Amino acid sequence: MAWFTCVKGKVAGLNRLLCVGKSENSHFLRHLYRNTNVSVKTLGTLRTAQVSFINLNFPKQESYTAAHAMETKDPAVEEDSCDTDSTVRTNRGKRKNEETDEAAKQDSRKKHKKKFVKQLRPGERHVPPPQKRNTGVSFSREHFEETSYYFEGGLRRVYPYYFDFTTYCKGRWVGKTLLEVFKSEFRAESLDYYNKAVKEGRIKLNETPVDDLNIILKNNDFMRNTVHRHEPPVTGRPLEVLVDDGEVVVVDKPASLPVHPCGRYRHNTVIFILGKEKGLSGLHTVHRLDRLTSGVLLFARTLEVSKKLDAMVRERQLEKEYVCRVEGQFPEGEVVCEEPILVVSFRVGLCRVDPKGKESRTVFQRLSYNGFSSVVRCLPLTGRTHQIRVHLQFLGFPILNDPIYGSSAWGPNRAKGGLVGMSDEELLDALIEEHRSKESLHLLDLPDEEVSGKQLPKKEYSDGAQEHNDQINSPESSGVACDDNSCKLTQEEVKAEGSQKLNKSTSAAEIEGEINGAHKEKDSVSDEASRTAKSNTFIRDNLCGECKIVRPDPMEKDLIMYLHALRYKGPDFEYSTQMPDWAKEDWLQD
C-alpha cells in the first residue's frame, strides 16, 4: 500500500504541475492571438501542439472533452479553473469577451476620431449635406392649424396665411445665381418682389437669410421662400363621410374640391378638410377624381389595406361607374371606345387620342335624353387620365360644360374622330387664350406663369417641366406690390397674434371694405364690432399682390362639371351615392 500511496501523491503533484503549465500556455496563446503580426499558420501549429500536450497527460475521455471544448461555438463564461479555460474560445479561436472588448475599442476609436472638415477657400460658401426625407409622413395637426375656414355666399373660404415653399437646388440651377433662377423659372412674381422679399428675410438658403440674389447656387443648397398665400374658394357643400369602418374611408366628394394639395389649393382640399373637421389623417389615396368631378372617393386607413386595393386595381377586380351629361343625342345601346390616350402636357393637364398613347377602353350607355343633352352611364375599364372626357370628345359628344375638352380651341369639330389639325403647342396656346379672353383661366388649374400672362418657354409644354411641390414662389400672387404703408405687417407680428385671431369669422363684404379702405355697415353688427372682426381675421401683407386685388366670387357653373362618380364596386364591397340633380331625366340647363 505504501507504493500505491507514493504513486498517488506523485500523480497529484504531476496534475498540479500540468495545470500550472496549461494555464501559462493559455496566457501565452492569448498574447499571440492579440498580436496581429503572427501568421495564421503559426497560430494553428501552436494550437495543435497544445492539444497534443493535453492528449499526452490526460485520460482519453478527458482529452477528447478538452479538445472538443476548444472548438465549441457556444463557449461558457471563463473561470479560473484550468479545466474550463479551454472551453471559452469561439470557433475562430478568439475569446468571446476579447471580441467584445475589441469591438468596443473600435467604436471608441471611431467616436474619438476627428471629423474631416473641408478647408474652405476664401469667399467659398459651406453647404450642409442634404437631410433624408421621410416620405411616409402625412399631414398632421401642425399643418391643419396653419389657418382656418369661414363660409360666405355658399362658398368655403380660407383665411390668407403664411406658407414656406421649400426645395433643394436642382441640377440645372447649379452655377447659376438666385436672380437667374427666379427670372427664368419663377416668373409669377416680379424681380422687384424678390428683391423686397430678400430685404425682409423671406428668402433663405440653408436656413440663412439671403442678402443678395446674386449668390451662386451650389449642389445640395436648400431653398426656402415664405409667401402670403391665398386660396380660391370652393363650394360650401359639406363633405359627407359615407363609410368609416376602420379599414376604409369613403366620402361623397363635392365638385370644385381637389383631392389633395396641388397648385393653388392646400386647405381647400378633401385631405385637409377630413383632417381639420373630421379628425381623419394618415389616409392612403386609392384613386383620384378631377377637381370639378363629384362623387364616390375611397381612401385606405392602413398601408396593408392600400396594398390590397392597389392589387385589385392592377388585376382589374374593381368596377367604377360614372354618370355624365353630354351634348346632343347620344346613340342608344352600348357604345365601346378603345382609342389609345396620350398625355399632351402633364403641367397643364391635357390629353388627346393618339396612336402612340396608352391602351384605353370605356363602355358607354345612354340613360336619358331631354331634347338637348343626354345622360350617359360610363364604365372605364382602364384608368387613364381624363379617359371618360377624352373618349366622349372623340365620339363627338363632349361633356356639356367641360372647360377643356368641350372648348372650341380644338377646332370647329372639337377633335371629333381624333382630328385636331394643329400641333400640341398650338393647341395649348389656343386653349389658354380662349379662357384668358373669357377671364376663366382658373378653370384650367394652370400654373401661375400662365395665369399671370407670363407663359413658360414652349419647350416646357410637352415635357411637364417642374412639379408643384418644387415651387418656391407664391402660387397665386399677381406681382402687384402694396405701396401703402398702412398695410405693412411683419411676419413676427402675424405669428404672434394670427393663430388666435384666425378662428373668428367675417364676411366677404367686410374683407373687401378693408382692402379698399372703406367699411360697409351691417345691420346686425355695430361699426366697432365690425372693425374688430376685420382686424382679427384678415391680415394684409405688404408684399402680397393678392391683398390688393378684389376677385369676383366664382359662379356655380364654374364650380361643377357634369361628371359624377356614382359607384365603386369590388369583390366583397360596393359604395355608391345618389344621382346628382343634373342627371335627372327632366333636368333643363338654365
ROMARVEX-467802 format. One record per residue (C-alpha): x, y, z. Coordinates in pm, whole numbers, padded with zeros to 5 digits, always signed. Layout:
<rs>
XYZ;...
</rs>
This chain:
<rs>
+00000+00000+00000;+00296+00230+00058;+00390+00216-00307;+00033+00296-00404;+00024+00598-00173;+00356+00717-00320;+00233+00683-00678;-00093+00860-00593;+00099+01155-00441;+00324+01178-00744;+00021+01177-00980;-00146+01455-00778;+00172+01661-00790;+00202+01600-01164;-00158+01711-01217;-00095+02034-01029;+00219+02093-01233;+00027+02020-01555;-00248+02259-01453;+00002+02541-01396;+00174+02468-01727;-00154+02464-01913;-00255+02798-01761;+00076+02954-01862;+00034+02811-02213;-00313+02963-02241;-00186+03306-02139;+00091+03273-02396;-00153+03183-02674;-00381+03470-02573;-00091+03709-02614;-00016+03566-02959;-00380+03599-03069;-00370+03968-02985;-00055+04012-03188;-00170+04092-03542;+00180+04019-03682;+00153+03645-03604;+00054+03438-03907;-00244+03208-03913;-00014+02914-03982;+00188+02977-03666;-00126+03002-03453;-00259+02678-03598;+00068+02496-03517;+00065+02618-03158;-00296+02510-03108;-00212+02163-03242;+00081+02142-03003;-00142+02241-02713;-00394+01967-02795;-00116+01710-02827;+00019+01816-02490;-00324+01759-02336;-00360+01418-02501;-00027+01302-02352;-00118+01388-01997;-00495+01332-01969;-00702+01018-01987;-00861+00951-02327;-01205+01072-02229;-01077+01392-02070;-00851+01472-02368;-01149+01438-02604;-01357+01666-02383;-01085+01931-02370;-01014+01920-02743;-01386+01931-02828;-01442+02218-02589;-01180+02428-02770;-01380+02402-03094;-01728+02465-02950;-01934+02753-03090;-02113+02827-02762;-01831+02896-02513;-01902+02914-02143;-01802+03200-01923;-01428+03194-01846;-01336+03072-01499;-01010+03048-01305;-01013+02665-01318;-00769+02520-01570;-01027+02253-01667;-01264+02515-01810;-01006+02752-01954;-01016+02589-02295;-01398+02596-02320;-01437+02972-02364;-01298+03005-02716;-01512+03074-03021;-01486+02882-03345;-01231+03139-03465;-01003+03085-03170;-01081+03415-03002;-01245+03454-02667;-01592+03600-02684;-01510+03867-02429;-01199+03953-02629;-01414+04012-02939;-01649+04233-02740;-01357+04432-02599;-01205+04472-02943;-01538+04590-03093;-01580+04837-02810;-01229+04972-02872;-01303+05014-03242;-01625+05202-03164;-01437+05419-02919;-01172+05499-03180;-01446+05593-03428;-01614+05822-03176;-01292+05995-03085;-01174+06016-03443;-01183+06377-03554;-01427+06452-03833;-01268+06567-04153;-01370+06924-04226;-01302+07053-04573;-01098+07366-04567;-01293+07639-04743;-01116+07877-04972;-01151+08250-04907;-01503+08352-05006;-01620+07991-05053;-01960+07903-04903;-02026+07590-04696;-02326+07377-04796;-02453+07127-04536;-02534+06774-04655;-02898+06712-04753;-03132+06570-04494;-03318+06247-04554;-03682+06298-04640;-03937+06084-04463;-04179+06017-04746;-04410+05825-04513;-04507+06129-04307;-04859+06255-04381;-05022+06586-04299;-05058+06642-03925;-05230+06877-03684;-04945+07125-03730;-05033+07160-04099;-05407+07173-04035;-05367+07465-03793;-05193+07693-04044;-05523+07873-04097;-05900+07821-04068;-06219+07826-04279;-06514+08055-04297;-06831+08033-04508;-06992+08313-04706;-07224+08321-05005;-07243+07942-05026;-06863+07915-05054;-06597+07767-04831;-06316+08018-04791;-05970+08009-04635;-05815+08297-04444;-05484+08402-04607;-05182+08256-04428;-04803+08243-04442;-04652+07939-04604;-04300+07818-04679;-04217+07677-05020;-03902+07465-04996;-03683+07277-05241;-03328+07154-05288;-03119+07305-05565;-03189+07136-05899;-02903+07016-06112;-02988+07271-06380;-02957+07551-06124;-02603+07470-06007;-02366+07752-06101;-02649+08000-06159;-02744+08289-05934;-03069+08302-05743;-03163+08601-05956;-03121+08398-06275;-03332+08112-06137;-03615+08342-06025;-03602+08524-06358;-03616+08211-06573;-03833+07966-06376;-04039+08152-06113;-04199+08436-06303;-04528+08460-06121;-04364+08743-05926;-04157+09035-06050;-03788+09073-05974;-03881+09378-05768;-04089+09150-05543;-03798+08911-05489;-03563+09197-05406;-03809+09324-05144;-03854+08970-05009;-03477+08945-04962;-03475+09267-04761;-03743+09126-04530;-03560+08795-04483;-03824+08583-04654;-03583+08404-04887;-03339+08170-04716;-03057+07947-04832;-02968+07661-04597;-03188+07834-04333;-02980+08152-04354;-03149+08469-04487;-03019+08570-04828;-02888+08925-04853;-02800+08921-05222;-02983+08750-05510;-02656+08728-05700;-02538+08446-05474;-02432+08144-05681;-02619+07821-05612;-02433+07501-05529;-02535+07139-05522;-02749+07046-05216;-02842+07407-05141;-03173+07409-04952;-03402+07697-05052;-03695+07839-04858;-03935+08111-04969;-04201+08243-04731;-04512+08377-04903;-04851+08512-04807;-05085+08254-04952;-05442+08299-05077;-05657+08003-05183;-05952+08016-05424;-06293+07950-05268;-06473+07622-05327;-06831+07508-05284;-06967+07530-04933;-07146+07198-04963;-07048+06968-04671;-06807+06682-04729;-07013+06376-04638;-06843+06064-04498;-07032+05760-04629;-06825+05484-04465;-06558+05472-04195;-06513+05112-04080;-06152+05122-03964;-06020+04989-04296;-06153+05238-04550;-06297+05587-04552;-06549+05660-04828;-06670+06015-04892;-06907+06186-05133;-06676+06450-05281;-06839+06777-05386;-06733+06928-05717;-06465+07202-05710;-06260+07030-05436;-05919+06883-05526;-05845+06550-05358;-05505+06652-05220;-05293+06971-05208;-05187+07087-05553;-05128+07418-05723;-05317+07697-05551;-05515+07460-05326;-05399+07327-04989;-05659+07367-04713;-05949+07368-04958;-05886+07001-05040;-06051+06675-04936;-05742+06561-04743;-05724+06880-04534;-06098+06909-04472;-06109+06550-04346;-05814+06621-04119;-05933+06958-03990;-06305+06885-03949;-06330+06506-03915;-06003+06427-03739;-05909+06180-04015;-05541+06183-04107;-05280+05945-04242;-05517+05829-04517;-05391+05646-04827;-05534+05756-05161;-05675+05463-05359;-05797+05660-05660;-05845+06025-05753;-06116+06241-05902;-06066+06559-06103;-06128+06879-05909;-06453+06953-06094;-06576+06592-06070;-06801+06486-05782;-06891+06150-05630;-06754+05843-05451;-06396+05879-05331;-06218+05595-05149;-05927+05611-04901;-05748+05329-04720;-05692+05360-04347;-05374+05149-04339;-05089+05062-04571;-05194+04696-04576;-05545+04782-04696;-05398+05022-04951;-05176+04749-05097;-05471+04512-05110;-05684+04762-05301;-05394+04850-05532;-05361+04482-05619;-05733+04474-05703;-05686+04774-05930;-05394+04612-06113;-05590+04289-06155;-05896+04488-06268;-06117+04350-05994;-06267+04691-05917;-06556+04832-06114;-06612+05207-06136;-06933+05357-06265;-06984+05722-06362;-07271+05927-06498;-07235+06239-06708;-07442+06477-06919;-07319+06525-07274;-07411+06750-07561;-07666+06623-07814;-07844+06291-07854;-07608+06009-07759;-07670+05681-07952;-07883+05415-07790;-07737+05082-07690;-07387+05006-07571;-07104+05209-07722;-06743+05099-07670;-06444+05328-07726;-06094+05172-07732;-05886+05462-07860;-05536+05500-07704;-05482+05814-07495;-05167+06027-07494;-05079+06292-07234;-05003+06615-07419;-04895+06816-07113;-04854+06695-06756;-04808+07051-06634;-05131+07186-06781;-05316+06854-06763;-05419+06787-07121;-05467+06459-07312;-05587+06350-07656;-05643+06039-07862;-05321+05931-08034;-05188+05602-08173;-04878+05647-07955;-05090+05668-07640;-05172+05403-07382;-05435+05137-07427;-05776+05257-07306;-06127+05114-07304;-06456+05272-07195;-06812+05139-07224;-07097+05393-07258;-07474+05358-07240;-07737+05630-07272;-07976+05661-06979;-08195+05952-07092;-08231+06236-07341;-08421+06561-07276;-08413+06702-07629;-08092+06896-07581;-07850+06676-07388;-07810+06313-07281;-07729+06143-06951;-07476+05869-07016;-07357+05581-06798;-06978+05534-06819;-06772+05226-06728;-06398+05292-06761;-06222+04953-06785;-05879+05117-06775;-05764+05410-06566;-05609+05670-06795;-05603+06041-06715;-05927+06212-06830;-06024+05886-07001;-06403+05937-07000;-06375+06300-07109;-06130+06228-07392;-06329+05932-07526;-06655+06128-07522;-06481+06410-07712;-06354+06157-07968;-06708+06021-08015;-06835+06375-08076;-07034+06408-07753;-06823+06610-07509;-06947+06668-07155;-07187+06960-07160;-06974+07204-06956;-06624+07054-06988;-06388+07356-06982;-06110+07166-07164;-06249+06901-07397;-06563+07096-07482;-06365+07406-07577;-06378+07549-07931;-05996+07577-07916;-05987+07224-08057;-06135+07345-08386;-06483+07351-08539;-06538+06977-08483;-06375+06984-08137;-06144+06689-08216;-06426+06454-08313;-06272+06137-08453;-05932+06245-08323;-05892+06520-08585;-05721+06820-08427;-05545+06989-08719;-05281+07165-08511;-04968+07088-08311;-04976+07031-07937;-04812+07370-07876;-05067+07548-08094;-05350+07365-07917;-05225+07469-07574;-05182+07831-07682;-05533+07836-07827;-05686+07681-07516;-05515+07927-07282;-05601+08225-07500;-05969+08129-07517;-06003+08111-07140;-05797+08425-07091;-06039+08616-07314;-06329+08479-07107;-06144+08553-06779;-06184+08187-06686;-05823+08068-06669;-05892+07936-06320;-06100+07658-06475;-05786+07509-06630;-05595+07488-06299;-05297+07637-06476;-04966+07724-06313;-04925+08087-06214;-04696+08168-06505;-04984+08108-06749;-05246+08269-06526;-05041+08586-06489;-04977+08604-06862;-04609+08513-06830;-04609+08192-07025;-04335+07936-06995;-04097+07859-07280;-04272+07643-07537;-04033+07353-07481;-04184+07310-07137;-04534+07250-07267;-04490+06889-07361;-04246+06760-07105;-04428+06865-06793;-04145+07080-06655;-04140+07134-06282;-04363+06971-06025;-04589+07169-05792;-04407+07057-05481;-04083+07201-05616;-04219+07552-05639;-04067+07813-05414;-04272+08106-05533;-04617+08214-05423;-04875+08013-05613;-05127+08288-05664;-04973+08633-05628;-05013+08867-05920;-04693+09067-05887;-04867+09384-05765;-04685+09525-05464;-04858+09706-05182;-04714+10058-05169;-04946+10178-04896;-04757+10190-04566;-05080+10132-04379;-05094+09771-04491;-04750+09673-04360;-04738+09398-04105;-04432+09191-04018;-04434+08813-04011;-04336+08814-03644;-04649+09009-03555;-04862+08771-03759;-04715+08462-03596;-04757+08614-03251;-05118+08719-03294;-05259+08547-03600;-05314+08198-03459;-05575+08319-03213;-05734+08568-03446;-05793+08338-03741;-06064+08143-03562;-06311+08431-03581;-06512+08483-03899;-06615+08778-04108;-06793+08834-04435;-06651+08882-04783;-06802+09232-04786;-06610+09327-04475;-06287+09197-04622;-06348+09390-04942;-06423+09703-04745;-06097+09678-04553;-05889+09630-04865;-06042+09938-05028;-06001+10146-04714;-06375+10168-04660;-06623+09995-04433;-06971+09877-04525;-07210+09879-04236;-07408+09570-04146;-07746+09589-03979;-07660+09315-03730;-07308+09430-03645;-07201+09761-03498;-06921+09972-03650;-06683+09897-03366;-06756+09523-03372;-06707+09514-03748;-06371+09686-03725;-06261+09440-03458;-06375+09142-03661;-06197+09271-03971;-05868+09326-03796;-05887+08987-03630;-05948+08780-03942;-05790+08936-04249;-05421+09009-04224;-05272+09204-04512;-04914+09160-04617;-04705+09447-04750;-04554+09235-05029;-04861+09034-05128;-05022+09138-05455;-05337+08934-05387;-05408+09150-05083;-05465+09445-05318;-05696+09261-05558;-06068+09206-05519;-06164+08898-05721;-06528+08823-05803;-06678+08514-05649;-06697+08213-05881;-07040+08127-06015;-07198+07787-05958;-07133+07683-06317;-06762+07746-06259;-06755+07506-05965;-06910+07198-06122;-06871+06973-06422;-07143+06730-06520;-06940+06419-06437;-07012+06217-06123;-06855+05900-05976;-07171+05706-05894;-07043+05366-05776;-06723+05190-05669;-06752+04811-05653;-06513+04531-05551;-06532+04154-05496;-06684+04195-05149;-06790+04560-05122;-06987+04828-05303;-07010+05200-05229;-07246+05439-05408;-07404+05784-05389;-07731+05941-05500;-07777+06063-05857;-07694+06436-05885;-07973+06678-05974;-07836+06748-06322;-07857+06374-06404;-08234+06363-06359;-08434+06297-06674;-08638+06617-06658;-08344+06846-06582;-08302+07151-06804;-07998+07377-06818;-08052+07738-06711;
</rs>
